[in-house]
Every structure is written in C-alpha cells, then in structure tokens.
Amino acid sequence: MLQEAILCVDDEPIILLSLMHELKNDFGERFLYESALNAMDAFKVIEGLVFDGIEVILIISDWLMPGIRGDEFLMQVRSHYPSIKAIMLTGQADDNAMARLRENGLVLAILRKPWDQVELRGIIESHCAGSSEGRPAHE
C-alpha cells in the first residue's frame, strides 16, 4: 500500500485528468494520486486517506471553484492538517487572495493555467518527492 498521497482539486474534470496523467508520468508509483471536484469532496478524500493511514503530502488546488474558493479551502486544510503542503493552480485569481496565501505560507507556489509541467514537477521534487525516498512504494 502506498504511504503518501497527492490530492488534486479542480471543478473541471478535464483539468483533473490532465494533472493526474502528468503526475503519474512524472512520479510513477511513488505516490497515491487522488482527485476531487470541490472542497467538500476533497475534505472527504483527506479524511478517508488519513483514516487509512495514508499521509496526504500535497494538495494541488484550483482557486475559483463553486462553494468555496481555493484559498479558503487551503486555510481550512492548514488548520486541521498543518503538515500538508499546497500548490495553487489557477486560471483566474484575486490578487488579494494570492497575497494572503503567500503571506500565510499556505502554498509552495502559485501557478497559472496552463501550467508548465517541468515547473510543477520541479516544485514537487524539491518540496515533496524526497519524503518517499528510501521507502518502498508498496507495503
């Protein structure tokens, strides 16, 4: 069983499919990859993973989603799960919201859609991928 997970959150299914495909190509079986179409579903995914003993190491979240915006979602995640890192991936973002994310240290990076795969991979490698080195991908 994989021990670490990356959660992708976006209200556009095609974005999720593309992002998950890129992550799997870049990192293979080093991580478990999960997705959610909104913040409420994302919290359920996080709770399920934590219950199963899987550490969510990274959330890649859109900003503009129905119900709750990505910055608010990440603030709530941080209050419950302070060790989870985050990347904001957005096509439309409020400058004030992005400034709050940076000031509060809630994100490793804010990337604009369409994102650069090499840049995203580099951020994940430098901040997250080292956490699974030396561990088997499966139990």
N, C-alpha and C positions, 0 to 999 in steps of 0.2 A: 504494500500500500504506500502511496506517495505521502510524504510528510509535510510538504509545503504547497501552497496554492496561490495562484494569481487569479483575481476576480476582475472581470471586465464588465462595466456597467454603461449601457447606452440604450436609448429608446429606439434606435434604428437597427433592426436585425441584420441588415447588410454590413453595417459597421462592425457589429459584434463578430460576425462570421469572418470578415477580413482580418480583424485584430487577432482573433483566436488562431486563425490559419498562420499568420505571421509568427505569433509566439511559439506555436508548435514547431514550425520550421526552424526557428532560431534556437530554441531550447530543448526540443525533443521531449523526452520523458523525465526531465529534471524536475518538473512541476506538474501539479494537477491544475487544469485550466477550467474555470467556471465562468458563467455569464449570467447577467440579469438585465431585464429591460427597464427597470426602475429601481429607485432606492429601497422601497419596501421589500421587493423581491430580493434585493442584494442583502438586506439585513437577515432575511430568512436563510439565504445561502451561507452567510458568515456564521450564523448560529448553528446551522447543521454541520458545517465543517469543523467548528470548534468542538461541538458535541462528539464528533467522530475522532477527535484528537489530531486534526489536521490544522497546521498553522497557516493562516492567511498572511502572507508576507507582503503582498502588494495589491492595491486596487487601482485600476486604470478606469477613470470615470469621465463621462461627458459632463458638461456644465449645464446645458439647457435641456431639462427633462421634465415631463409632466409630474405634477405633485410637489416635488422638492428639487431644488437646483443642486448641482453637484457640489458647490462649496458648502452648502448647509449639510448635505449628506456626509461629506468628509469630516465636518466639525463634529457631527454626532458619532461617527465611527471613532474618531480620535478620543472622544470622552468615554467610550466603552472599551475600546481596543487600542490603547496608545502605542502599541508596537507596530501596528500595520502602517506601512508606507503607502504613499499615493502619488499618482501622476494624473494631472488633469489634461484631458484630450478634448479640445473644443473647436467648434466652427464659429461659435458666437459666444462672447464672454463679456461681462460687465467689468470694466477696468477696476472699479472699487472692489468687486468680489475677488478678482485675481490678486489685488494688492493685499487683501485680508488673508488670503491663503498663504501668500509669501511671508507676510509679517508673522503669522502664527506658526510658521514652519510646517504647515499641513501637507505640502506637496514637495516632491523631489524636483518636479519640473511641470511647466505648463506648455503643452504642445498644441499647435494649431492644426486643424484638419485641413487638407490631408496631411497627415504626419509623415515624417521621414523615418522609414523603417530602421535605417542604420542608427539614427539618433536615438530612437526609442530603445533599440537593442543595447546600445552603449550605456544608457541610463540604467537599465535593468541590470546589466552586467556589473556596473560599478557600484550599485547600491544594494542589489538583492541576490544576484546569482551566486555570489561567494558563500552565502549561508548554507547551500546544499553541497558544497564541495566536501569530498571525503565521506559522504553518506551514500549508501546505496539508494537507487531510485525506487526500489520496491523492498518491502519487508519480506 
